[in-house]
């Protein structure tokens, strides 16, 4: 049985949304609960329900084919795939959790993992997946998927940040080209490069920060600035306080640099998302996903560089969609077989080749023409392998952390006092942690 469903997107108020969605979710089959209603050809198969985000069309097509291939080659397990609109994905998952109707396999954006674990919605995977499969994962994926002493999620791809540049523009100002994160421009050098580029630019705007993105981009794209400066969003030893970390002197100084770029006219507002491809700017601060478009625009003049070093080494964001097995699943080993299938090298590359993301396993990186040692995108893989990437905070408090930081960043970009904006964000985060008794770890 190859059943694939696309759930309709909704913008209903939350109460009405729950009243409508929850009864519908109760009709969705859970692991091995409706075998008696299946046709005779699959009556002996274990039915596993999986939810995935409805991302790019090409991603959906690959995942559909992977489900079909798995079902065809596996007689005793039948995967039923449901696509949920990405915009409302977390809300739909939370609604299903309230109703007790989560699927057996759940895909989710990495930073939300820890909240799901805290709600006791996910099973550890280290006893369900072979050690060789886990060992092949990129270290960044293992770090992101680990909470407490257990591995709760795995991903078939990861992500990363870099500076895209036009080599010709850098050559005109005699700027050196860093070869790795260890060789990144120091912040003083970067500021000097911005100045020299601006002197040769009609309007002085030479840097694209993707200010047109909004939302989670601000946390993903700019918390590495804090970490490169020796600060962070929260204290990662205890995960109990943000004050003194997010609003530390190092954090304030780092974001004052970013604010100065904007206030001094070095940053293009990029309202049309064409600042770099049109040639208005020489530098673009963004992730792996822009490579195809930028390569098409600039061909051999394109180069990818690490983000600048604010004092403690260059850092990059990481993390993407992951797979986990919910506590609702009655046959977790069967569910794990499908996840194991998705982590096969050929399957990892099939997804990476269409969405452009960093392959999630070492073996797939080695075979990738783009991310392998000689590939043009190797910097992104190397950053994940060498520990340059920093996962977003591994705490159930992450939803409030990212919301507070996004608000602070918006205020800072619009000229607010950096210290006051960060003080407010740290206060909001710490109050949420206190309100939830420190988010005690309830499962083992």
Kinemage of the C-alpha trace (Angstrom):
@kinemage 1
@onewidth
@group {chain A} dominant
@subgroup {mainchain}
@vectorlist {calphas} color= white
{ca unk a 1} P 0.000 0.000 0.000
{ca unk a 2} L 1.622 3.270 -1.137
{ca unk a 3} L -0.582 5.936 0.345
{ca unk a 4} L 0.645 9.534 0.264
{ca unk a 5} L -1.406 12.375 1.695
{ca unk a 6} L -0.974 16.144 1.576
{ca unk a 7} L -2.650 17.896 4.501
{ca unk a 8} L -4.338 21.212 3.733
{ca unk a 9} L -2.802 24.412 5.076
{ca unk a 10} L -4.910 26.468 7.472
{ca unk a 11} L -4.794 29.889 9.073
{ca unk a 12} L -7.692 29.309 11.494
{ca unk a 13} L -7.517 30.641 15.046
{ca unk a 14} L -5.917 28.066 17.341
{ca unk a 15} L -9.124 26.965 19.138
{ca unk a 16} L -11.082 26.466 15.940
{ca unk a 17} L -7.976 24.921 14.384
{ca unk a 18} L -7.762 22.297 17.138
{ca unk a 19} L -11.496 21.560 16.982
{ca unk a 20} L -11.244 20.867 13.264
{ca unk a 21} L -7.822 19.261 13.027
{ca unk a 22} L -7.882 16.900 15.995
{ca unk a 23} L -10.924 14.856 14.882
{ca unk a 24} L -9.357 14.505 11.452
{ca unk a 25} L -6.072 13.379 12.954
{ca unk a 26} L -7.867 10.705 14.927
{ca unk a 27} L -8.780 9.097 11.620
{ca unk a 28} L -5.134 8.716 10.586
{ca unk a 29} L -3.812 5.181 11.144
{ca unk a 30} L -1.119 4.625 13.753
{ca unk a 31} L 1.485 1.920 13.825
{ca unk a 32} L -0.035 -1.526 13.238
{ca unk a 33} L -3.464 -0.447 14.582
{ca unk a 34} L -5.561 -0.868 11.434
{ca unk a 35} L -4.077 -3.952 9.818
{ca unk a 36} L -7.450 -5.676 9.900
{ca unk a 37} L -8.838 -3.012 7.543
{ca unk a 38} L -6.097 -3.356 4.926
{ca unk a 39} L -6.541 -5.276 1.690
{ca unk a 40} L -5.512 -8.911 1.466
{ca unk a 41} L -2.233 -8.152 -0.331
{ca unk a 42} L -0.850 -6.248 2.682
{ca unk a 43} L -2.726 -7.861 5.590
{ca unk a 44} L 0.506 -9.337 7.005
{ca unk a 45} L 2.529 -6.127 6.689
{ca unk a 46} L 3.228 -3.754 9.546
{ca unk a 47} L 1.820 -0.348 8.675
{ca unk a 48} L 4.058 2.578 9.618
{ca unk a 49} L 2.708 6.089 9.341
{ca unk a 50} L 5.247 8.834 8.564
{ca unk a 51} L 4.835 12.596 8.451
{ca unk a 52} L 7.175 14.837 6.454
{ca unk a 53} L 7.215 18.542 5.700
{ca unk a 54} L 5.984 19.591 2.279
{ca unk a 55} L 9.177 21.301 1.207
{ca unk a 56} L 10.475 21.791 -2.318
{ca unk a 57} L 8.625 19.916 -5.038
{ca unk a 58} L 11.812 18.073 -5.952
{ca unk a 59} L 12.274 16.942 -2.330
{ca unk a 60} L 8.708 15.629 -2.188
{ca unk a 61} L 9.187 13.728 -5.414
{ca unk a 62} L 12.376 12.049 -4.173
{ca unk a 63} L 10.811 11.101 -0.841
{ca unk a 64} L 7.735 9.674 -2.582
{ca unk a 65} L 9.994 7.530 -4.760
{ca unk a 66} L 11.977 6.412 -1.720
{ca unk a 67} L 8.789 5.334 0.048
{ca unk a 68} L 7.651 3.444 -3.035
{ca unk a 69} L 11.040 1.754 -3.411
{ca unk a 70} L 11.145 0.763 0.266
{ca unk a 71} L 7.608 -0.630 0.164
{ca unk a 72} L 8.334 -2.611 -2.981
{ca unk a 73} L 11.454 -4.250 -1.563
{ca unk a 74} L 10.114 -4.805 1.967
{ca unk a 75} L 7.252 -7.274 2.161
{ca unk a 76} L 6.517 -7.000 5.868
{ca unk a 77} L 6.605 -3.190 6.347
{ca unk a 78} L 4.344 -0.688 4.619
{ca unk a 79} L 5.113 3.048 4.905
{ca unk a 80} L 2.197 5.465 4.633
{ca unk a 81} L 3.522 8.977 3.978
{ca unk a 82} L 1.711 12.219 4.800
{ca unk a 83} L 3.040 15.604 3.697
{ca unk a 84} L 2.244 18.489 6.055
{ca unk a 85} L 2.636 22.136 4.901
{ca unk a 86} L 5.952 23.482 6.192
{ca unk a 87} L 4.498 26.794 7.347
{ca unk a 88} L 2.176 25.105 9.870
{ca unk a 89} L 4.230 21.999 10.509
{ca unk a 90} L 5.116 22.511 14.163
{ca unk a 91} L 1.562 23.622 15.008
{ca unk a 92} L 0.127 20.497 13.385
{ca unk a 93} L 2.574 18.294 15.264
{ca unk a 94} L 1.702 19.932 18.575
{ca unk a 95} L -2.009 19.506 17.845
{ca unk a 96} L -1.480 15.827 17.091
{ca unk a 97} L 0.519 15.435 20.296
{ca unk a 98} L -2.342 16.940 22.318
{ca unk a 99} L -4.752 14.529 20.666
{ca unk a 100} L -2.469 11.540 21.205
{ca unk a 101} L -2.348 10.948 17.468
{ca unk a 102} L 1.225 11.471 16.426
{ca unk a 103} L 2.459 9.267 13.574
{ca unk a 104} L 5.045 6.542 14.056
{ca unk a 105} L 7.824 8.391 12.228
{ca unk a 106} L 8.079 12.141 12.431
{ca unk a 107} L 10.207 14.575 10.488
{ca unk a 108} L 10.915 17.851 12.268
{ca unk a 109} L 13.145 20.888 12.078
{ca unk a 110} L 16.186 20.234 14.251
{ca unk a 111} L 15.833 22.980 16.873
{ca unk a 112} L 12.359 21.791 17.891
{ca unk a 113} L 13.678 18.333 18.753
{ca unk a 114} L 14.391 19.101 22.397
{ca unk a 115} L 10.896 20.386 23.087
{ca unk a 116} L 9.441 17.167 21.663
{ca unk a 117} L 11.785 15.105 23.846
{ca unk a 118} L 10.818 17.124 26.920
{ca unk a 119} L 7.189 16.355 26.097
{ca unk a 120} L 8.181 12.657 25.998
{ca unk a 121} L 7.150 12.264 22.363
{ca unk a 122} L 10.295 10.594 20.939
{ca unk a 123} L 12.179 7.337 21.407
{ca unk a 124} L 15.983 6.971 21.630
{ca unk a 125} L 17.476 5.602 18.418
{ca unk a 126} L 20.846 4.210 19.488
{ca unk a 127} L 19.394 0.735 20.127
{ca unk a 128} L 17.233 0.811 16.986
{ca unk a 129} L 19.873 1.788 14.419
{ca unk a 130} L 23.097 -0.168 13.830
{ca unk a 131} L 26.242 1.393 15.279
{ca unk a 132} L 27.784 1.502 11.790
{ca unk a 133} L 24.889 3.664 10.544
{ca unk a 134} L 25.273 6.103 13.429
{ca unk a 135} L 29.060 6.209 13.048
{ca unk a 136} L 28.644 7.227 9.404
{ca unk a 137} L 26.560 10.296 10.293
{ca unk a 138} L 28.189 13.713 10.184
{ca unk a 139} L 29.233 14.703 13.718
{ca unk a 140} L 27.004 17.782 13.458
{ca unk a 141} L 23.946 15.579 12.985
{ca unk a 142} L 24.860 13.407 15.959
{ca unk a 143} L 25.384 16.473 18.150
{ca unk a 144} L 22.099 18.017 17.088
{ca unk a 145} L 20.188 14.771 17.597
{ca unk a 146} L 21.583 14.033 21.058
{ca unk a 147} L 19.849 15.136 24.266
{ca unk a 148} L 20.804 13.844 27.678
{ca unk a 149} L 22.567 10.554 27.016
{ca unk a 150} L 20.492 9.495 24.018
{ca unk a 151} L 20.290 10.006 20.264
{ca unk a 152} L 16.729 10.966 19.350
{ca unk a 153} L 16.998 12.094 15.739
{ca unk a 154} L 19.025 11.642 12.575
{ca unk a 155} L 19.065 13.610 9.342
{ca unk a 156} L 19.844 12.736 5.762
{ca unk a 157} L 21.212 16.217 5.133
{ca unk a 158} L 22.613 19.203 7.017
{ca unk a 159} L 23.250 22.863 6.317
{ca unk a 160} L 25.839 25.594 6.624
{ca unk a 161} L 26.687 29.255 6.170
{ca unk a 162} L 29.333 31.037 4.177
{ca unk a 163} L 30.238 34.247 2.407
{ca unk a 164} L 29.693 34.128 -1.338
{ca unk a 165} L 31.947 36.563 -3.159
{ca unk a 166} L 32.970 37.671 -6.634
{ca unk a 167} L 36.659 36.938 -7.017
{ca unk a 168} L 37.083 39.813 -9.432
{ca unk a 169} L 35.781 42.310 -6.867
{ca unk a 170} L 38.156 40.998 -4.200
{ca unk a 171} L 41.057 41.060 -6.645
{ca unk a 172} L 40.515 44.753 -7.384
{ca unk a 173} L 41.101 45.623 -3.717
{ca unk a 174} L 43.889 43.064 -3.259
{ca unk a 175} L 41.906 41.121 -0.640
{ca unk a 176} L 43.223 37.697 0.220
{ca unk a 177} L 40.924 34.696 -0.247
{ca unk a 178} L 40.691 32.439 2.849
{ca unk a 179} L 40.987 28.740 2.091
{ca unk a 180} L 39.283 27.371 5.216
{ca unk a 181} L 37.510 28.421 8.399
{ca unk a 182} L 40.861 28.431 10.204
{ca unk a 183} L 42.032 31.060 7.722
{ca unk a 184} L 38.918 33.273 7.906
{ca unk a 185} L 39.134 37.059 7.771
{ca unk a 186} L 39.434 38.556 11.261
{ca unk a 187} L 36.775 41.150 11.999
{ca unk a 188} L 39.129 44.123 11.543
{ca unk a 189} L 40.234 42.741 8.191
{ca unk a 190} L 36.626 42.165 7.168
{ca unk a 191} L 35.642 45.727 8.083
{ca unk a 192} L 38.533 47.029 6.007
{ca unk a 193} L 37.425 44.915 3.054
{ca unk a 194} L 33.899 46.329 3.337
{ca unk a 195} L 35.341 49.859 3.327
{ca unk a 196} L 37.531 49.234 0.271
{ca unk a 197} L 34.689 47.580 -1.632
{ca unk a 198} L 32.380 50.467 -0.745
{ca unk a 199} L 34.878 52.993 -2.111
{ca unk a 200} L 34.558 51.329 -5.509
{ca unk a 201} L 30.775 50.968 -5.372
{ca unk a 202} L 28.236 53.541 -6.576
{ca unk a 203} L 26.030 53.469 -3.469
{ca unk a 204} L 28.456 51.954 -0.957
{ca unk a 205} L 26.222 48.922 -0.277
{ca unk a 206} L 28.459 45.895 -0.848
{ca unk a 207} L 27.081 43.225 1.519
{ca unk a 208} L 23.881 41.155 1.396
{ca unk a 209} L 22.738 39.823 4.805
{ca unk a 210} L 19.455 38.410 3.473
{ca unk a 211} L 17.481 40.903 5.532
{ca unk a 212} L 14.534 40.011 3.309
{ca unk a 213} L 14.326 36.528 4.862
{ca unk a 214} L 13.086 37.225 8.404
{ca unk a 215} L 11.976 34.691 11.025
{ca unk a 216} L 14.315 31.856 11.972
{ca unk a 217} L 16.916 33.176 9.550
{ca unk a 218} L 17.978 35.818 12.068
{ca unk a 219} L 18.815 33.172 14.678
{ca unk a 220} L 20.352 30.727 12.232
{ca unk a 221} L 22.271 33.367 10.323
{ca unk a 222} L 23.536 35.571 13.134
{ca unk a 223} L 23.865 33.560 16.339
{ca unk a 224} L 27.218 32.350 14.853
{ca unk a 225} L 28.329 35.988 15.217
{ca unk a 226} L 27.813 35.672 18.968
{ca unk a 227} L 29.578 32.315 19.153
{ca unk a 228} L 32.501 33.560 17.094
{ca unk a 229} L 32.883 36.385 19.605
{ca unk a 230} L 32.860 34.020 22.590
{ca unk a 231} L 29.224 34.667 23.515
{ca unk a 232} L 26.038 32.709 22.838
{ca unk a 233} L 22.245 32.693 23.067
{ca unk a 234} L 22.269 30.880 26.417
{ca unk a 235} L 24.699 29.314 28.879
{ca unk a 236} L 25.267 25.822 27.451
{ca unk a 237} L 26.643 24.266 30.620
{ca unk a 238} L 23.362 24.413 32.512
{ca unk a 239} L 20.885 25.812 29.941
{ca unk a 240} L 19.386 27.707 32.867
{ca unk a 241} L 20.191 31.313 32.045
{ca unk a 242} L 20.746 33.649 29.143
{ca unk a 243} L 21.599 36.750 31.162
{ca unk a 244} L 25.334 37.321 31.209
{ca unk a 245} L 25.734 35.348 27.981
{ca unk a 246} L 23.383 36.789 25.356
{ca unk a 247} L 23.856 40.289 26.774
{ca unk a 248} L 27.548 39.917 27.604
{ca unk a 249} L 30.102 42.522 26.528
{ca unk a 250} L 31.312 40.161 23.775
{ca unk a 251} L 27.791 39.716 22.389
{ca unk a 252} L 27.096 43.455 22.486
{ca unk a 253} L 30.349 44.291 20.696
{ca unk a 254} L 29.764 41.654 18.004
{ca unk a 255} L 26.260 42.829 17.154
{ca unk a 256} L 27.392 46.448 17.229
{ca unk a 257} L 29.614 45.539 14.281
{ca unk a 258} L 26.605 44.170 12.404
{ca unk a 259} L 24.555 47.230 13.283
{ca unk a 260} L 27.341 49.518 12.073
{ca unk a 261} L 27.406 47.786 8.682
{ca unk a 262} L 23.708 48.516 8.288
{ca unk a 263} L 23.832 52.076 9.622
{ca unk a 264} L 26.885 52.963 7.506
{ca unk a 265} L 25.126 51.867 4.333
{ca unk a 266} L 27.300 48.815 3.692
{ca unk a 267} L 24.280 46.452 3.581
{ca unk a 268} L 21.861 46.240 0.658
{ca unk a 269} L 18.215 45.924 1.841
{ca unk a 270} L 17.816 43.217 -0.809
{ca unk a 271} L 14.055 43.680 -1.107
{ca unk a 272} L 14.068 41.911 -4.472
{ca unk a 273} L 16.388 39.098 -3.331
{ca unk a 274} L 18.664 40.016 -6.230
{ca unk a 275} L 21.425 42.001 -4.520
{ca unk a 276} L 24.142 39.452 -5.296
{ca unk a 277} L 22.935 37.965 -8.577
{ca unk a 278} L 22.393 41.437 -10.068
{ca unk a 279} L 25.889 42.567 -9.076
{ca unk a 280} L 24.771 45.299 -6.687
{ca unk a 281} L 26.925 43.729 -3.940
{ca unk a 282} L 30.172 41.783 -3.968
{ca unk a 283} L 29.448 39.678 -0.855
{ca unk a 284} L 26.464 37.638 0.289
{ca unk a 285} L 26.125 36.149 3.804
{ca unk a 286} L 23.920 33.092 3.309
{ca unk a 287} L 23.817 29.308 3.210
{ca unk a 288} L 24.438 26.443 0.844
{ca unk a 289} L 20.969 26.743 -0.702
{ca unk a 290} L 21.898 29.774 -2.816
{ca unk a 291} L 24.773 28.065 -4.614
{ca unk a 292} L 22.914 27.060 -7.790
{ca unk a 293} L 21.473 30.517 -8.365
{ca unk a 294} L 24.733 32.270 -7.595
{ca unk a 295} L 26.764 29.878 -9.722
{ca unk a 296} L 24.470 30.450 -12.664
{ca unk a 297} L 24.922 34.198 -12.293
{ca unk a 298} L 28.707 34.344 -11.850
{ca unk a 299} L 30.157 31.027 -13.043
{ca unk a 300} L 33.934 30.864 -12.405
{ca unk a 301} L 33.966 34.289 -10.749
{ca unk a 302} L 32.107 32.828 -7.737
{ca unk a 303} L 33.999 31.846 -4.592
{ca unk a 304} L 32.710 30.615 -1.224
{ca unk a 305} L 34.443 31.808 1.952
{ca unk a 306} L 33.980 31.190 5.692
{ca unk a 307} L 32.202 33.791 7.816
{ca unk a 308} L 34.489 36.359 9.485
{ca unk a 309} L 36.188 35.621 12.781
{ca unk a 310} L 34.955 37.889 15.587
{ca unk a 311} L 37.737 36.803 17.928
{ca unk a 312} L 37.185 33.152 18.841
{ca unk a 313} L 37.283 31.587 15.385
{ca unk a 314} L 34.853 31.500 12.476
{ca unk a 315} L 31.552 29.776 13.239
{ca unk a 316} L 28.623 28.645 11.122
{ca unk a 317} L 25.039 27.668 11.713
{ca unk a 318} L 23.916 24.119 11.056
{ca unk a 319} L 20.884 21.889 11.416
{ca unk a 320} L 17.964 20.981 9.217
{ca unk a 321} L 15.075 18.533 8.992
{ca unk a 322} L 15.504 15.298 10.944
{ca unk a 323} L 13.722 11.998 11.442
{ca unk a 324} L 12.631 10.502 14.747
{ca unk a 325} L 10.370 7.720 16.018
{ca unk a 326} L 7.528 8.702 18.302
{ca unk a 327} L 6.499 7.022 21.540
{ca unk a 328} L 3.168 6.234 19.841
{ca unk a 329} L 4.824 3.662 17.588
{ca unk a 330} L 4.061 0.056 18.511
{ca unk a 331} L 6.733 -1.330 16.156
{ca unk a 332} L 9.775 0.964 16.513
{ca unk a 333} L 12.210 -1.530 14.981
{ca unk a 334} L 10.116 -1.608 11.809
{ca unk a 335} L 10.052 2.198 11.772
{ca unk a 336} L 13.827 2.241 12.209
{ca unk a 337} L 14.228 0.074 9.118
{ca unk a 338} L 12.776 2.858 6.984
{ca unk a 339} L 15.050 5.480 8.549
{ca unk a 340} L 18.002 3.152 8.005
{ca unk a 341} L 16.964 2.894 4.345
{ca unk a 342} L 16.902 6.692 3.983
{ca unk a 343} L 20.471 6.824 5.356
{ca unk a 344} L 21.877 4.518 2.677
{ca unk a 345} L 24.472 6.418 0.646
{ca unk a 346} L 22.514 6.278 -2.614
{ca unk a 347} L 19.373 7.577 -0.890
{ca unk a 348} L 21.240 10.376 0.909
{ca unk a 349} L 22.776 11.506 -2.382
{ca unk a 350} L 19.425 11.301 -4.169
{ca unk a 351} L 18.012 13.863 -1.736
{ca unk a 352} L 21.145 16.012 -1.584
{ca unk a 353} L 21.342 16.191 -5.362
{ca unk a 354} L 17.876 17.742 -5.616
{ca unk a 355} L 17.805 20.037 -2.586
{ca unk a 356} L 21.475 21.042 -2.699
{ca unk a 357} L 22.008 20.406 1.013
{ca unk a 358} L 25.108 18.908 2.589
{ca unk a 359} L 24.834 15.089 2.546
{ca unk a 360} L 24.223 13.807 6.068
{ca unk a 361} L 26.728 10.935 6.090
{ca unk a 362} L 30.493 10.758 5.722
{ca unk a 363} L 30.245 8.161 2.960
{ca unk a 364} L 27.830 10.330 0.963
{ca unk a 365} L 30.062 13.401 1.353
{ca unk a 366} L 33.011 11.430 0.012
{ca unk a 367} L 31.009 10.405 -3.055
{ca unk a 368} L 29.436 13.805 -3.636
{ca unk a 369} L 30.742 15.732 -6.646
{ca unk a 370} L 29.754 19.008 -4.986
{ca unk a 371} L 30.668 18.430 -1.334
{ca unk a 372} L 33.560 15.983 -1.683
{ca unk a 373} L 37.157 17.030 -1.152
{ca unk a 374} L 37.460 18.569 -4.619
{ca unk a 375} L 33.914 19.912 -4.834
{ca unk a 376} L 33.101 23.623 -4.983
{ca unk a 377} L 30.896 23.281 -1.891
{ca unk a 378} L 33.420 21.368 0.204
{ca unk a 379} L 33.739 24.266 2.659
{ca unk a 380} L 30.223 23.587 3.945
{ca unk a 381} L 30.954 19.903 4.557
{ca unk a 382} L 34.366 20.641 6.042
{ca unk a 383} L 32.861 23.070 8.564
{ca unk a 384} L 30.459 20.361 9.732
{ca unk a 385} L 33.202 17.759 9.953
{ca unk a 386} L 35.713 19.999 11.729
{ca unk a 387} L 33.489 21.317 14.510
{ca unk a 388} L 33.135 24.851 13.168
{ca unk a 389} L 29.350 24.465 13.108
{ca unk a 390} L 27.364 25.234 16.256
{ca unk a 391} L 23.905 23.709 16.753
{ca unk a 392} L 21.172 25.963 17.972
{ca unk a 393} L 20.701 25.544 21.736
{ca unk a 394} L 19.754 22.001 22.719
{ca unk a 395} L 17.002 22.862 25.160
{ca unk a 396} L 13.189 22.724 25.271
{ca unk a 397} L 13.374 26.491 25.746
{ca unk a 398} L 14.545 26.963 22.167
{ca unk a 399} L 11.209 28.275 20.784
{ca unk a 400} L 11.298 31.217 23.206
{ca unk a 401} L 15.059 31.698 22.722
{ca unk a 402} L 14.735 32.094 18.970
{ca unk a 403} L 11.667 34.321 19.238
{ca unk a 404} L 13.389 36.628 21.716
{ca unk a 405} L 16.572 36.823 19.655
{ca unk a 406} L 14.657 37.485 16.442
{ca unk a 407} L 12.900 40.403 18.110
{ca unk a 408} L 16.202 41.741 19.428
{ca unk a 409} L 17.870 41.458 16.027
{ca unk a 410} L 15.006 43.299 14.339
{ca unk a 411} L 15.354 46.115 16.868
{ca unk a 412} L 19.140 46.226 16.419
{ca unk a 413} L 18.951 46.376 12.625
{ca unk a 414} L 16.520 49.278 12.995
{ca unk a 415} L 18.935 51.244 15.164
{ca unk a 416} L 17.977 50.302 18.723
{ca unk a 417} L 20.553 50.306 21.497
{ca unk a 418} L 22.248 46.911 21.227
{ca unk a 419} L 22.694 46.397 24.967
{ca unk a 420} L 19.086 47.270 25.758
{ca unk a 421} L 17.769 44.952 23.040
{ca unk a 422} L 19.883 42.049 24.283
{ca unk a 423} L 19.059 42.764 27.931
{ca unk a 424} L 15.370 42.494 27.109
{ca unk a 425} L 15.832 39.264 25.155
{ca unk a 426} L 17.831 37.668 27.979
{ca unk a 427} L 15.158 38.664 30.498
{ca unk a 428} L 12.401 37.081 28.384
{ca unk a 429} L 14.356 33.847 27.995
{ca unk a 430} L 15.247 33.548 31.673
{ca unk a 431} L 11.652 34.216 32.728
{ca unk a 432} L 10.429 31.406 30.470
{ca unk a 433} L 12.965 29.014 31.968
{ca unk a 434} L 11.839 29.934 35.481
{ca unk a 435} L 8.190 29.579 34.503
{ca unk a 436} L 8.943 26.011 33.385
{ca unk a 437} L 10.981 25.094 36.474
{ca unk a 438} L 14.147 24.945 34.421
{ca unk a 439} L 12.695 22.453 31.953
{ca unk a 440} L 13.720 19.394 34.008
{ca unk a 441} L 14.708 16.398 31.941
{ca unk a 442} L 11.861 13.976 32.593
{ca unk a 443} L 12.831 10.941 30.535
{ca unk a 444} L 15.702 8.484 30.551
